[in-house]
Amino acid sequence: MKKTLTLIAAALLATTSAFAADQPTPAQAKALVRSKITAKITDRLKGIKGVAVDKECQVDFAKAVAKAEASERRCNNADNPPAGSPVAKFNALNNVQLASFCGNKTLEACVDGVIAEQATFCDAQSKPDIDAATALRDKCVKFVKACDDSKKELAKANAEIAKLEQQLAAEKTKAAELTRKSAALCRIAERLKD
């Protein structure tokens, strides 16, 4: 009987060890969360980071982008997430809880779900700042476009002025020639009167 119990215990230990070897550890899960959250932050800020805006707007726009990035990073901090957030709950899981939480999903699929929940959780905090920076970007980009459009119009006007100046110079030359001819004719007419 003792031998049977020993064999059962050894088999159970071997099965548990094999199961544990296949299961991701909380450290692996946290590392994956960290990399995916960083990518998510980059993705959420890509419409406002690195955008060229008019000089008039640069300072205000840079402040708005910095505020949006700070609120996004504060809420999506993989190492120190806000209390009660999906990432905070996920990070607190031990090996058994992690296996139970993820069920038959891969670690990647499990983390993707947590990241999606975290994005929803963080929207209330960071979305207003991202929206404000986006609105300022749109306003400032309109200034850049308006500036570019006015530069094109000015270039057209300058080209038209240059063309008109050439025509004026040609007309002045004709007028000078007519003035000389008229003066010569007037002198002849004066002589003929005498």
Summary of the structure (lengths in Angstrom):
residues: 194
radius of gyration: 38.6
end to end distance: 158.0
largest distance: 158.0
contacts: 495
relative contact order: 0.11
helix: 82%
strand: 0%
